[in-house]
Amino acid sequence: MNKQHDVCEVRAINKKKVKSVKQLMLTDNEANSLSGTFSVLADPTRTKIIYALSNDELCVCDIASILGMSVSAISHQLRILRNMRLVKFRKESKMVYYSLDDEHITTLFNEGLNHIRE
């Protein structure tokens, strides 16, 4: 008989811990927003764009050149990232420059990168 070792063999609930964590639990809205952010980052192209922008502010043409993709394809990915508030842009004359939306994105990305590199 194949015995599982990754589940409790006895059913026991620590009511104090359950109550404590329940009070801290994410709202449905927070959970949906956070999982949406992570699902957007699940795409390798968007992950590379975030990495590129973590190093410097870049225009769409720069990003397309770095990733070897079309400007149209990069624009599409940037639109998704912008809608999720992961990147922002500023217009300077005829140029549009993208950067990470804020320091939280940099921290989130770098922590994930450190995790997979360890």
Backbone torsions as a table, in degrees:
resi	resn	phi	psi	omega
1	MET	NA	132.2	-178.4
2	ASN	-84.6	111.9	-176.9
3	LYS	-95.7	131.0	176.9
4	GLN	-81.1	137.4	179.8
5	HIS	-110.6	2.4	-176.0
6	ASP	-106.5	13.0	175.7
7	VAL	-132.9	153.9	178.0
8	CYS	-62.2	142.3	175.7
9	GLU	-87.3	-15.3	-179.4
10	VAL	-124.1	139.3	179.2
11	ARG	-88.3	107.1	179.9
12	ALA	-144.6	130.4	-178.8
13	ILE	-111.9	129.1	176.0
14	ASN	-87.1	96.7	-172.9
15	LYS	-60.4	-35.6	180.0
16	LYS	-64.3	-47.0	179.1
17	LYS	-65.7	-42.3	-179.8
18	VAL	-60.6	-46.7	-179.6
19	LYS	-62.5	-43.7	-179.0
20	SER	-61.9	-47.9	-178.5
21	VAL	-70.5	-36.9	177.8
22	LYS	-59.1	-37.6	179.5
23	GLN	-67.2	-26.4	-179.2
24	LEU	-95.1	-7.2	-171.5
25	MET	-59.0	145.7	176.1
26	LEU	-61.0	147.5	170.8
27	THR	-74.9	164.6	177.4
28	ASP	-60.0	-39.7	179.9
29	ASN	-63.6	-43.9	178.2
30	GLU	-63.7	-44.1	-179.9
31	ALA	-62.4	-42.4	178.6
32	ASN	-65.1	-43.3	179.8
33	SER	-64.7	-44.2	-179.3
34	LEU	-66.4	-43.5	179.1
35	SER	-66.7	-33.0	175.1
36	GLY	-62.5	-41.6	178.0
37	THR	-61.5	-47.5	-179.4
38	PHE	-67.3	-34.2	179.3
39	SER	-68.6	-34.1	176.4
40	VAL	-64.6	-38.6	179.3
41	LEU	-76.2	-7.4	179.3
42	ALA	-72.4	-12.4	178.9
43	ASP	-87.0	124.5	-177.1
44	PRO	-58.4	-37.3	179.6
45	THR	-64.6	-45.2	179.3
46	ARG	-66.1	-35.6	177.0
47	THR	-62.7	-42.1	178.5
48	LYS	-66.2	-37.3	177.4
49	ILE	-63.3	-45.6	178.1
50	ILE	-59.4	-43.5	179.3
51	TYR	-62.1	-46.1	179.2
52	ALA	-58.6	-44.5	-178.6
53	LEU	-73.2	-18.2	175.8
54	SER	-73.2	-15.8	179.7
55	ASN	-96.6	-28.7	-178.6
56	ASP	-171.3	156.7	172.0
57	GLU	-71.6	133.9	-174.9
58	LEU	-138.4	151.5	172.8
59	CYS	-88.8	167.8	-177.7
60	VAL	-57.3	-41.5	-179.5
61	CYS	-63.3	-38.8	177.4
62	ASP	-61.5	-47.9	-178.3
63	ILE	-63.1	-42.9	178.9
64	ALA	-59.8	-41.7	179.4
65	SER	-66.6	-43.2	179.7
66	ILE	-60.9	-43.4	-175.3
67	LEU	-91.8	-4.8	-179.9
68	GLY	66.1	39.5	-178.7
69	MET	-126.2	170.9	178.9
70	SER	-77.3	154.6	176.7
71	VAL	-60.0	-38.9	179.6
72	SER	-61.4	-45.2	-179.8
73	ALA	-64.7	-40.8	179.4
74	ILE	-68.3	-40.9	178.0
75	SER	-58.7	-41.5	178.3
76	HIS	-61.0	-46.5	-179.7
77	GLN	-66.1	-38.3	178.5
78	LEU	-65.3	-35.9	177.9
79	ARG	-61.3	-42.6	178.0
80	ILE	-63.4	-46.4	179.6
81	LEU	-63.4	-38.0	179.0
82	ARG	-67.5	-41.5	178.5
83	ASN	-62.9	-28.1	178.2
84	MET	-91.4	5.5	179.3
85	ARG	61.3	35.0	177.0
86	LEU	-95.3	-28.2	176.3
87	VAL	-130.1	159.8	175.6
88	LYS	-134.7	167.2	178.6
89	PHE	-135.5	160.1	172.4
90	ARG	-137.9	144.6	-179.0
91	LYS	-103.3	132.7	177.3
92	GLU	-130.8	106.1	-175.4
93	SER	59.7	-117.2	-179.7
94	LYS	-99.3	4.7	-177.4
95	MET	-104.6	146.5	175.0
96	VAL	-120.0	122.6	-178.0
97	TYR	-110.3	136.2	179.7
98	TYR	-108.0	148.4	174.4
99	SER	-149.0	169.8	176.6
100	LEU	-68.7	146.4	-173.6
101	ASP	-61.3	-42.7	178.1
102	ASP	-162.6	179.4	-176.6
103	GLU	-64.4	-25.1	178.6
104	HIS	-62.0	-38.0	-179.6
105	ILE	-65.4	-43.5	178.4
106	THR	-59.8	-46.5	-179.5
107	THR	-62.7	-48.1	179.8
108	LEU	-57.0	-49.0	-177.7
109	PHE	-64.4	-47.4	-177.8
110	ASN	-64.6	-35.7	177.4
111	GLU	-65.1	-42.8	177.1
112	GLY	-62.9	-42.4	179.4
113	LEU	-64.4	-44.4	177.1
114	ASN	-60.5	-38.9	179.9
115	HIS	-61.4	-45.2	-177.6
116	ILE	-77.2	-21.8	179.7
117	ARG	-84.0	-15.4	-179.0
118	GLU	-81.5	NA	NA
